[in-house]
Each structure stands twice: as C-alpha cells, then as structure tokens.
Amino acid sequence: MDKNALYETISSKIKSLKENYPSLRKESDEHIFTVLCVKSNFFKNPSLSFNDSDIENILVDSVKDGGVDALLADPNSETNNMIICQSKYYQSITFDAVRDAVAKMILFYKSMMRGEYEEVNTKVQRAFLSLNAEIGEESKVCFVFYTSAPKSGIREDRIQKLLQEHGLDTINYEIQLYFAEDVVDEIKESESRRPTVENGKIAIDKANNFLEYNEDAIIVNVSAFSIKELFAMHSTNLLSRNLRYFVKKRDIDSSINETISKYPETFWFKNNGLTIICDDFDVSGREVKLKNFSIVNGGQTTSLLHKSKEINKEHDFYLPCKIIRTLGETEDDKNLFSLEIAKATNSQKAIKQIDLKANAPEQVRFGNAMRNVGVFYQTKRGEVIPKDYKEDYKNTDLVEVGKLCLAGIFQLPGSSRSKPSSLYLEKYYTPVFNEDQAQICSLIKELLYIDTYYRKSFIQRFDKEHEESPFASEVIPFAHNARTICISFVTFAARYYSKNIKLSDLKIIFDHINKDKAYDDYYYDIFKDIDGFNMLFPKKLFDNKDKYDEVLYKLFEVIILSGRRYYSTKKELDSTLNESNFLKIDKNYYAILKFDWDSISSKITEIFKLIVL
C-alpha cells in the first residue's frame, strides 16, 4: 500500500470514529488520530470496553500537557504497564521530529517522578498520579509514538538509544514506534478479531505425505504461503488457544526474517515449526482440512510469515507442522489437554503465569461460580462480555481477581500493586480457586464494586472536597496512590467489626511489623481464615448503592487521612520518599493501622453502627 493509500485509510477511520463517538464530533482530526491509534493498538480484544468515558479519561492533549497526548494503563497487561503516548497526524515526518517527540515524553516522565507537577495541568497531574500509583516492580513504562506518516527509512535503532541517553534501562522502560504502515496493520488486526476459527485448510508438500500417530496426530510439511494466506484470512484468531499473541522480540524476529529472505531452503531445519490443535482434521491429497482449530505454538513464525514480502505463490517453502486432535471425554479434560500441549510446545519466549492458568479446569469452574453471583468471569482472551454484564463491577478476569484477593482477603495492598504475580503461588492461588469458590465469589463481587467506586467516583469527589485543604499537596497525591490500601482497609474493617479478625490477631500483627519476613506466615494464617465470612456488608446495603457509596467514602477517608499523617512523619526523615513507593510496601499499611489505631478502631465502629437497614 503506497503512502497516499495509507493516509486515506487512516483518514477514513478517523471519519468513522467521529460518527460513532459523540464526544469526538467536534474534535480535530489530529485529536481523533490519537484515539484511533490507542483504540486499535490497546483495545483489540472485543471484550474490552472503549466508550466516550474511556476516551475522556485517556486523552490529556491540551494546554500544558507536557507533550503527552494520552495516558493509560495497558488493559492487556497483568502488571499495570503505564502507557505514555504522543501522536503526529502528518503526511510526512523527519527523523528529528520523531526523536524529539519521544525525548519529550521521557522528559515529561522524569519531571513527574521528581514531583514537578506544576509543570502540567491538573488533568495530566492526576492522570499520571493515578497510573503511577499502580506501577509495581513487575511493571513497565512504555513511551509510544504514533504517526500517520510512512517510515521512509527512519532508523528506529537510533531512537531506541534515547533510553540509555536518559539513564533508563530496557527492562522497565520501552519505546514503541508506529508509522503509517504499522497503524494500518493495527487497525486491520483490531477489526478482524473473532472468538474462534471454525474451518480452514493448509497445503502440504506432497499428496498424502504425513506421519501418523495413533490416528490422533500427524506431522506434515506445510506450505509457508498457505499459512500466510490463513493468517490473512483469520488474523490473530489463528492463535486463539495459544498462550499469547504475537509479541515483538527483535533478536528472534530478525533471525526468522533473515532465514525467510536469504535462506528459505533451510527454514525447515532451523525453525521449530507449528503445532495446531483441532477438533478434527482430514488429509486429502495435498490439502489438510481443519475443524475448530488454533495454532498453539508458532505464533511468532506465523505472524512473520504473513508479513514477509518474500513469500508468494511462486516463492514458497515448507516447514514442519504437527496437527493434534483434541483428546478428552469432558470439557475439563479437553481444556486441560489443550493447555498442556500449549505449555509443552512453547519454548522461544517466557510464558506468563496468567497464560498457563487461563484454560485450567478450576478456572472454568470458577467462571461458573462467578456467574452464579451475577459476575461474568473471562476465562479466555477475546471472550465477548454479554451486554447484561457490561458495567465495570459485573465483569472481571483472573488478573483483576488476583489483585483484589491479594489486597482484600490476604491484606497485601503493596503486593497487589507491586507484585501481583504473587497470587500464582500455591498458598494464595489454592484458597481462592480450589476451595470454597462460592464464598470467594461472593466476596469478590463486593470487592469489584469497591474497586470500581474508588476509580470512577471516590477519587473525583475526594479531590474536590480536599483541594482547599492546607494539606492538599500531600493528601491528594496520597489518595491517588491509595486504591489498594482502600480495598484492604474496607475488607479489614468489615472483618474486624464482624470479629473475623480479633484484637489478639492485631496484637500479633502490630508487635511484629518490623520483623521483616520472619512473621509473614503468622499474617498469612490470620488473614486466610475467612470461615463463615461471606459478605463484607449486609445485602440490603449493597442493593442501596447511594448508601453503600457513602459508607465506602467514609471508610476510604479514614485510612487515607490516617495514612497521610503517618506518611508525613516518615517523609520528614527521608526526603527521597514518595507516596507511590511508600504504599508499595505491605508493612507500611500495617504501620498506619498501628500508628492511629485508637482513632481508626473507633471510626470503624461508628461507621458500621450507622448502617441502618
């Protein structure tokens, strides 16, 4: 596609967005281009919400925006990656313009981390504070640049050096560049997402040339061009049962591309090939027909074959392909079989824990248990959320449940945000997913609402009510970083008031706050014990959302104001301390409770006694 065609494609999509989203109808094309890029890049999954409210929250392009057009948390990341975006709706662009734009984003980030909030407007300040509050030790900060101009020979490797020049490592920080051709690819992929691939076919090297294993599996030499065609038709749906979609990794990608372009005859020897799982297959001559299938290993290879200009009908080659019929008597058996094959055959890149758990039998059962309490639980990526479950607190997934349980049930608000993968440790995973699922689901339903209330309502009200406070410069940033301790504290308050957590438990906790990790098991045993505790608040209160919100506001305010006072005492002793780092440490949450316990305990009792049903 030439540069004019690329620009016209992008322009037509901008026009469509303007028609589909009322909030964009009076906005400039430059403004809408940012929306288009963010939507196509980060909201491909059809289950993800993207509405006018999301646009308002994500876009920060205005006066004193610090050179940033959009700020968001990557909705596809389990580690709360922060995305900092800038876009240029140009027909052509220079290397210097791209480099300057990326450098400006990096300088903005470093300025915010130094606390120089006055350099930008209030919306940017608060958006950054809220996002940075969720950054943990497993998170990344991604500087993403989009342009509608073609790449035209611009050297990306020279722009990548900006990280090093600004003292940022490549583990926790990343630069992503999207030129016109990349933006159009993202748009096409976003528009082609469907839940499954029902039928398809691939070409092999010779008629009926296959190695059979027990009638349930075969190995063939598949045509690279037929895989390219298949991907062109179905895009990432081909990878629906894979452990992940295509993830760029330069060393692997360049090696595969070099073999395709220079030594295609050696591809069969150098590449691990593909693994396909299907309900059924049939070999007929030089064709293999597939039913309900997915590529579970070889997603990287598949994507690169599709992108290669070297492969066509005249220039084709073959690679190994294993085709396996799904085995199992029950749906659980089949899910487990598919999961095990996907795990066993993936080796080129690190596999995330969520990928390994996604199709596990207990996750399927957990999804049913969540549905019983009125919440849709996504067990598979790409599942479309039914319209009756579109409200934020009525749908969830493994990552969100993990964070909520770490913060609420296990009382680890710091770990919930800084190291959410802790949930995959057996000590946390088993009580949540393999024990009394009905009880856990009932609690999670409330935790989902509490989390939604904090993000959607509380923080805006708190900012407004405290912006004239003499401590506004401290208490507002603290509140923006306090989401997980608010979730922990509301759960703690309900458990304390109902005597699920006793004074004797608190004595153990308060006596051993500074004993490092030696007493972690004591804390774990105390908080894990939720026998008989099925709801945080009476059901009638949950049904009265206005009253419920007021109770939550009062409880949030208790822990934030007490927390701010304790944090101030620590800040006086350590000027390098900031709210974000302070609240990433679990013991600081317990220290706040101990520091102001007399006041906190009396306010818990006072608030719960006001709940008149």
ABEGO torsion letter per residue (X at the ends): XBAAAAAAAAAAAAAAAAAABAAAAABBAAAAAAAAAAAAAAAABAABBBBAAAAAAABABBBGAGGBABBBBBAABAAGBBBBBBBBBBABBBAAAAAAAAAAAAAAAAAAAAGBAAABBAAAAAAAAAAAAABBAABBBBBBBBBABBAGGBBAAAAAAAAAAAGBBAAABBBBBBBAAAAAAAAAAAAABBABBABBBBBBABBGBBBBBGGABBBBBBBAAAAAAAAAAAEAAAAAABABBBBBBAAAAAAAAAAAAABAAAAAAABAEBBBBBABBBBBEABBBBBGBBBABGAAAAAAAAABAABBAABBBBBBBBBBBBBEABAAAAAAAAAAAAAAABAABBBBAAAAAAABAAAAAAAAAAAAAGBBBBABBGBBBBAAAABAAABBBAAAAAAAAAAAAAGBAAAAAABAAAAABAAAAAAAAABBAAAAAAAAAAAAAAAAAAAAAAAAAAAAAAAABAAAAAAAAAAAAAAAAAAAAAAAAAAAAAGABBAAAAAAAAAAAAAEAAAAAAAAAAAABABGBABABBAAAAABAAAAAAAAAAAAAAAAAAAAAAAAAAAAABAABBAAAAAABAAAAAAAAAAAAAAAAAAAAAAAAABBX
